[in-house]
């Protein structure tokens, strides 16, 4: 879907058709819409193909006076195998337009192009507007990181009651989400440094406070990702040790039961060939053998408990 937005003093105004200098927002483009971007707005085809590649890293390049930028943004999809992941967001900046392309719907573009603007931004300065998009992306990273931490705490509480494979699988998914976040945030940090040193940044008066906020927030997101990842890795190791310890306890108890049952079996085996003559001499032979075997078994268990083997 392609939407057009006119830059006004206090924000963005939706348009029915494109006018020069407007902002173009493209989400989940069809083949026809991709052809419009290639032929009408002269966007490089390789750049569009890179945006559709979910594994494309953050980068920027300049071609024929146009700034091409790919920035990885977070998104949430509960129906996806991985609930929290990242995707490439493409931006083409020229004198005529600012085009933002996302391969699928995400919270960042939904927030940027909403009417509830929380920060004062000079929309006519396209580089500053670009940093505005990056700022919302980092805020979304922080929001999702807190949600991942909350879900991890819920899984931890469930694992304390019952160590099921389902909870362990959820922990593994959360760990994978953090790996994707960490990789994307680091590449984004490098991209911001390159963008800040580019000629596009230097020839525009960008609000330094906004840029500093973006840098501080992305560093905070990287630190939070490291902390949550370390906590999750420690938790996985701890629960692996708990499961291994529980298995050892179960095997230990089964071994004690096996030994306790082996003693009566051994006694019965001793009397297996001679029990007939013994029974002829005494009317209580069978009962004596049974009670004797039981006494030996109990004695063996008591001795093992005294030696702290159980």
Buried (B, 14 or more C-beta within 10 A) or exposed (E): EBBBBBBEEEBBEEBEEBEEBBBBBBBEBEEEBBEBBBEEBEBBEEBBEBBBEEEBBBBBEEEEEBBBBBBBBBBBBEEEEEBBBBBBBBBBBBEBBBBBBBBEEBBBBBBBBEEEBEEEBBBEBBBBBBBBBBBBBBBBBBEBBEBBBEBBEEBBEBBEEEBEEEBBEBBEBBBBBBEBBBBBBBBBBEBBEBBBEBEBBEEEEBBEEBBEBBBEBBEBBBEBBEEBBEBBEEBBEEBEEEEEEEEEEEEEEEEBEEBBEEBBEEBEEEBEEEBEEEBEEEEEBEEBBEEEBBEBBEEBBEEBEEEEEE
